[in-house]
Structures are given as structure tokens and as C-alpha cells.
Amino acid sequence: MRLNFIETIRQKPKSIPNPTGYGFDKNVWQQAYEAQRDGSPEDHNVYLLGLMLANQTERVHASVERLSESLHFRTIEELSRFFSARINRVQLQVFQSLEKALKGVDVIASERVGEMRCYTDAAGNSHAIQPPMEAVVDAIGSALKLLGRTGGLGKLKSEQHAGMTIEDVLGNLMDLAQHSLSIQRVWNSVVWWRTAVVVAHDCGSYFVDECASDLAVRATVDLSRRPALMTRSIDSFKRENSETSDNNVFVPYVRLYKGRLVVQPLPAFLVPDEERKLLLEARRSHGILQDASLADFIREMHPQVGLYISEIIVIWTELSTMAAQIYRLTSPLDIVKDKDKLSILIESRLLRDQIIETIKHCVALSADRVKECIEFLSFTPSKSATLWDKPLLAAGDDVLLLWWPLQGAHQARLLNAWSKNHEELKIAFDSKGPANERLLAEAIRDAIAKSPHRDHMKFIGTSLHPRQKSDEEIDLLIIVDDTAFVIETASLPSPAEAYEFCDIEDRLQKKSNQCRKQCAALKRDLNQIAEWADDDSLREKVTKVFGLVVTNSYLREGIYDDDICYCHWDTLYNVILGGIHFGVTRGLEEYTLKMPVQIGPEGSVVDGIISALRKSPKAEFFARCIVPVDFRVKGFDNTDIEGYYRAVEIDIPEQDLLEKHLRECSFAASLEEVPDPRIE
């Protein structure tokens, strides 16, 4: 089938030049459009938008090249202090804004950290398309890459322009980098999220609308729900694995001494009580493995560093603990009276040898190995490098710590980034399936054992091969009443960018096709279930098959695709346990509401379970929280075009209004108040 222009871009991206990249050729773009266009307004608007964004991108690159000629530095090391100060100052401002916003607030939901977006940008938006800390980290990484391409690092010696300080030049560079990122995000959303786009007749402006994209809406929900689940999981782990403070361990201890930061290994019992408590808690929180399916992968050796992945994570934890201490040192300081001290703290400069010596004592690794790891975690401009996985900046004998990349690390994305340049690690990272199946099987067995409906359920097995199609493998099989649940599992990467969500969507569709084949094979010979279970009573009992794709993604939660349903494994676990829980607040008191699995005729539960999976209560609730937010994508100067971008965001009700919104959902009549399941 002939592809139109936009589908050619999506399915054969290397065949058409990228308008937001280097080397764009307008003639090749036009020829591709003439060859592939289908005459639709969508094709034409994408073609015009590409030309507009390509022109903007070309101007950004030219501006960066001219700007680089005004710089008098030679290496990235001379830039490090400016960039670390910029990133860390933004975090300080954001957290101070959040603290100020919460003064006098007695109860706030964890999802209500909307004040993290607390700036009005140059275009007048109440907040930027990206939250400020994310935006500044990405912009600095992008700035270093842009500068590297133009020869601004290590080649140019010309003096700075009159009246311009290096801070002025780098500020302009940051603005250009952020402008470049905005252009890329607009283009990626159109291509990969299939957002609607309209270009003005005079090509002077454009409008992009995420509301028209089902994938963009579902991706927004997924991005909102994953961190909340991770937080709950970590809190649950801490409750179930209480750790007694070990005062005999060494800890990294950072202080301000004679005008600079110093760090040393110190026995915990020598650290003041309150500081020790915070320090050990920070170390523990940053060291918890966020995804149990990665447990096998972290035992792999990293060929470049000569350490196990788990050991690199341990070193990362020590660095993040140092960053947390430096941040806390800023809290008692006045922004005016203590300006000089604040500047030192925000720059976060430590001697490399001190860091190595401290970590060596704290984690019992050789100095050489720690040194290799510090070098590995130090940022150097390259196509795939980001400050999120390389959060250190080298500066001569010093290393500068970037607080938020160290403290806000997402392990799955971090480990994925570390594995990309090494084939053996990439294979190991992509081979999490068996570990994932094992963990999910254990969780389902546990849920069935605890379920009030356990007499209606039976766990059959894992890795089962239907006789009618032995080349197919059923990952998990359980029986509920008269129905066999064929469960296809997957541990998916944690997407953040539009193209990553598009890839996950394709992978989920492939999983659906696999599950459909397995269901068809099993239906042709239901008697084999009794043989697998060694239970002849199942020969007459099981008459139906239900296909279910269970993953660590909320992207298709509650979607029923023909005969296959999708859900997150946390949802399946809770449904088997008997229902979905919501935490609400009345005044200052916290309560738990439950949407229970509905009991059918003669006490059957299978229809109730299928209904809860097909019409996920939480999927419905989050869908109701979707709101449009309009942004003005301002041109870089008054001769540049500007655009308008309508994003979709999650607006969770205030905690004291949450119950009211739940009572407006279709399942409201079934809600019942129950004890908090976390403390049962």
C-alpha cells in the first residue's frame, strides 16, 4: 500500500531529511512531498510546518555559530561552573517556591506538585512546556552539543565582544538551546503523536493540538501515573523493610570550609544526630532499586567501567547523597546577606580526589575503580549523551555535581542509557522477560492466596505450550470460574519522548497479536488445561478464554481491542485482591474508598473481574482529569515566526475535592469505605 507523506516520515524516517536536524535539504523535502502527498490537508500542513521549522532551526544553528565566535574559552571545563550554577539555582528557586506555596496548607496530594512549574516564560506562558528543572537540564545538554558542532569547544580563541560577559554569552546560548528544543518537541509531537496541525495561509504562524491525538492523551496519563506508583512502591518497601540505623558505617560528609566545599568519609556516629538521620535516609532512598525486574541486569559487568552495574548505582547513590547535603546547606542562608556562600554551594564544586577517597571508604571499592566510574559519569558532548545519565561536569581537578539529575534519577531510563553503547549490555537489558514473568507469577499467586474470591481462582502455570500450536508460549495462565485468562506479559522501557511512546504502542500491538494467537490455540483444546493443572474437574468447568496483555505501562490501561484487554500489572494484582482503592481526605482525616469487583449470579466473579479490567476505574478517573493547556511558542526574535501549542495535562483535584470527583464517575454507586489496605 502506498504511503502518504506523513506516514512515510513516520515509517521511513531516514528517507526524508529531518527539518529540526542538521543537513536539511529543502529540495529533497519538496521532492519527497511531491512523490508521496495524497492531497489531504494533513499532508500539506505537515509539509509546510516542516519548512517553517527547518528555517527556524537553520537560524538557531547560524546564531550559535556566530555566538561561539565571541567566546574566549577553550574547553568544557571552563564552562562547567556556569552550567552547574544554572541548574542548581533553578532547583533551589523551584523548591523554595514550592515551600512558599505550601505554607499554611495542612493536606496536599502528592500529585499536586503543580508549583514545580512556577515560572512565567518569555512568551507569557504560565509555565513552560517542560517543567523548569527538566527544561534547564535539557537546555544545557543541548547547548553543549550545539556548541560542540560549531567548533565552540577547544578551537576558538577570539576575545569576547565588548560589553558582553561570558555569563551574557552563555545566557544567550541557553535561550537558543531551549528554543531549539521547543522546535524539536513541536515536530516530534506532530510526527509521532499524530497531533493535529494547521499552518496559517501566510506561513507566519502555526497551531498544534495534542487534544486531537489519542496517543498524546494516553501518554500524558501514563506519565502521570508511573511516578505515583513508584512512590507508593518505595514507601511500601520501606514499611516492610525497616532499617535500623548503623552508626558504625562511613558516610560522605560535606561542609563549607575556608571558602570552598570539602567532602570526607566520616563514621556515622560522629555526625550530629539530626544530620545523621537525614543523611542515612537520603542514602537509603536513593539506593533502592526502583524496578525489581532489573535485579538480574544490575549483576552485569559494565565493560567500560570494570564495575558491576549495581556498584555503579551504589557510587551514584553516594554522589546523590552529597548533592542532597549541599542542597540542605543552602536552606538557612539568606539570598542577599549570604550571597557569596550561596554561590559556592550552588556551584557545587568538589575536589575529584576528595570524592574518590570518600567513596572508596564508604563503599569499599578501590580508588582506581571509583575514578573510572567518576569519569564515566562525567558529561562529554556526543549525540546520545545527556546530563540525566552523566550528571557530573569536570573542571580541572574538580568535579561539579548537578543536584537534580543525581537526585531525580529514573533508574530504568538511566540503565537503558548506560547499556545502549555496549551490545552485550543492550541484550541483557532487553532480556528482562523471564525475570518479569517470574515476578508477576509470584505476585498473582500471592494475590490469589489473599483474595476474598480465591475459591473461584486457580493459578495454572507459566511458559505453557498449547498442543495445537507448540511454537506459541503462554506466559501465564489462571482460571477464574469458567474462564481461562491467557496472560501475555512484557517489561517495557519507561518512555518520555513522543517517538518512544510511538515505539511502545507498536510493541503493545505486537503483544496483542501474540496473545490472540495463544488464545486461539488454547480454545481448540481446552482439555489440556486440566492436564497442566493435574485437575480433571477443569475438563468440564473451563469453557471460555480471555486474552490479557499485562505490562508495566498504563498506555493502554482499560482498552479492549477486539478480543484482547490491556492492563498494568498493579491493576491486575488489585483486581484479583478484590477491587481498586482510592485515598481521599475529609477535613484532616484520611479515608480509603474501594470500587469492589462485582459479584455475579450464584456468586461468580469472572464477569466482575473482566468488567473491572475492561472499564478500569482509575483509567476513567484520570481521563476525567485531562485538561487542555495553551502555550505560545514565541519566535526567537521579532522577525521569527511563532506558534501556538495546545498540550494536554493531568489536573488532579485538590485532596478535599477528590471524593466529589470520584462520586461523578460511572462507578460511583459501587464505592464503599474500607480500612486502609496498607495497614491491614
Disulfide bonds with the S-S distance in Angstrom:
none
